[in-house]
Amino acid sequence: MRPEILNPLFGETQSLKGVGKALAKPLEKLRLTRIKDLLYHKPSYWMHRKHVDELDEVDVGETIVIEVTPVDYRTGGPRSPLRVHATDKRGNYISLTFFGRNPGWPKKLLPLGEPKVISGKLERYGDELQMVHPDQILEPGQESAIALVEPIYPLAEGLGNVRMKQLVEQALLQVPDLPEWIEPSQLAAKDWKNWKHEIQALHRMEREANSDRLAYDEIFANQLAFMLVRANNRAKKGMPIKGNGRLRDQLQLPFELTNAQKRCIAEIEGDLAQTAPMLRLLQGDVGSGKTLVALMALLSTVEAGFQGAFLAPTEILARQHFESLQKILAGLPVNIAILTGRDKGKTREATLMGLMDGSIHILVGTHAIFQEHVNYKNLAVAVIDEQHKFGVSQRLLLTQKADRTPHLLAMTATPIPRTLTLSQFGEMDVSRIDELPPGRQAIDTSVISAGRLPDVVEGLARHIGSGGQAYWVCPLIDESEKSDLAAAEDRAAALKTRFGDQIGLVHGRMKGPEKDLVMERFQRNEIKVLVATTVIEVGVDVPNASLMIIEAADRFGLAQLHQLRGRVGRGSVKSNCLLIRGDTLSETARARLSLMRETNDGFRIAEEDLRLRGAGELLGTRQSGDAGFRVATPTQVSEFIGAATDDARLLLDRDGGLASERGQAARIALYLFERDWGVSLLRSG
């Protein structure tokens, strides 16, 4: 239960004075729905104002506060701005310019002959000084009401900075005095003040360093929650699993396992043999053979007389895994089934009965396999593919589907920098497949300008003519799925004028059966080019698809480019990836594309992604339900993760855990940063 002292911070922003339906929409768009969200809404920058008595060229570019007297109104045509000509006390002229507004409004604020105090950025326009849309217009003598240093916040349409400041000030009035959760020596070494002081300082003074304490708090709460999960897991009784090899020895693989695969299998087998349930993350680049490693764990489970489950985030991926596992297990006495939300009637009933009586050994599926009415006879191992799409709360939920907590193996094909692995999967042990199977060819990557699009289409024609297939991924124009879909539809239509029915289109708004039909036709080589939006998984394994074209590649992050590129290179034919770029590139985009040309190493790409993207959302690994960090930037995570982890460990191992005085304060931090899934595991919570 949330500590009572935090209740005011979790109150809705709509409870604040002056917040109605009109303001609620922009606040919601900014994810500012609670008081605490406003408190952590950090200013983008601080505006410095300068009081001056007269206009001077030396102040061009500065934000000034000055008293002027309007002397004339001038406007051109109906679309021209209104210019209010004014003079300072010494007769120097300035043009106050207003765009796109009813001219009556500035005339009312600036009547001719009446002195006013204005604030705004002084600029030069031709031979005259100007100020576009003064940010404040007051009566003489009210200069003190204009702050010389003012926080400027990220805003949304319908919410201005003045109103945002007022809302933040209201929120600050509700800030309680919270007990200290940071270890005293750490607090002294950093010279940080208490939480209340720092949260106020974030909005009331210009001192960038004060956000470090607030970022550290969030990282500390995150690491503490993970440690509580680990401690709770180790205290549970699982089912020790030790297979006899009878099924694995019958596998007839057309290739030798890599040393990295063998190492990871040994680590997993060691975990399965323990009474404490396994919590392990298996990282591997695209094509590194993670699924086979997971299958070995599932076969050990079946050999020991238990059941295993394999969870995929989408129906397409679930069916792909089911089909590939069926092929590998052909001829073995292993009953594998699939269950998704689309399975109905007698087929579904038969699957549910098979799970209950134990005749189904391995179940593959989507979230449907862990719904309340799906019961297993003796589930012992759960495998989760594309782990980054599931939050910590969902991971914990999966472990509650058996009488004794099942072992959990999570997999991700998105290589994650070590710092972020610690901060996002801190409750899990980590195995890495850091080499690709022998014979897998590197994918040649080229960058070409959008101006050469006709050449790309001609190259695509040659590729299709030689029997190949290709993906063509369209860009996300903005946050609207509609515009993303429009880009894909336009590209598909343009390609169909040249290639006809050889073009297929998949996007996020298609219904499951419709989407599956297109993907199946692509797998059967009836469709030669699959045009896709960025909002869907294009992860169907099509070995004959050896060309990936990514349009507007400069708009994509490194990890996304790498994941898309990994959809080809799955067969014996040499594969290529073509990155189509815009005419103008930022330095960051140029560096991303250059690295994609240079390397196929996903782990190197992940580390570079962290360096290049800075405070942006990283690697597509933001967790569903348990979104990563709201306050801490990746740079701050890298800087403080070690100290915060040590601090959390000291609390649990030396300072009495959550039952101690500092522990009670840390419990408040867990709830403040919504990491209370860690607390809920403890009976004392």
JOWO-V342312 format. One record per run of one state. SS is the DSSP state (@ for helix, = for strand, . for the rest). FROM is the first residue (numbers start at 1). LEN is the number of residues. If there is no record, write none. Layout:
ss-><SS	SS>
from-><FROM	FROM>
len-><LEN	LEN>
This chain:
ss-><.	@	.	=	@	.	@	.	=	@	.	=	.	@	.	=	.	=	.	=	.	@	.	=	.	=	.	=	.	=	.	@	.	=	.	=	.	=	.	@	.	@	.	@	.	@	.	@	.	@	.	=	.	@	.	=	.	@	.	=	.	@	.	=	.	@	.	=	.	@	.	@	.	=	.	@	.	=	.	=	@	.	=	.	@	=	.	@	.	=	.	=	.	@	.	@	.	=	.	@	.	@	.	@	.	@	.	@	.	@	.>
from-><1	4	11	12	13	16	21	30	34	35	40	43	52	57	60	63	75	82	88	93	99	103	110	115	122	123	126	128	133	136	139	143	146	149	154	156	157	159	160	161	173	184	191	195	205	210	236	248	251	259	273	279	285	290	304	307	312	315	329	336	340	345	358	362	366	367	371	379	385	387	390	392	399	407	413	418	425	429	434	444	450	466	469	474	481	503	507	512	524	529	533	545	551	553	556	558	566	576	582	587	599	602	614	634	654	657	660	661	673	679	682>
len-><3	7	1	1	3	5	9	4	1	5	3	9	5	3	3	12	7	6	5	6	4	7	5	7	1	3	2	5	3	3	4	3	3	5	2	1	2	1	1	12	11	7	4	10	5	26	12	3	8	14	6	6	5	14	3	5	3	14	7	4	5	13	4	4	1	4	8	6	2	3	2	7	8	6	5	7	4	5	10	6	16	3	5	7	22	4	5	12	5	4	12	6	2	3	2	8	10	6	5	12	3	12	20	20	3	3	1	12	6	3	4>
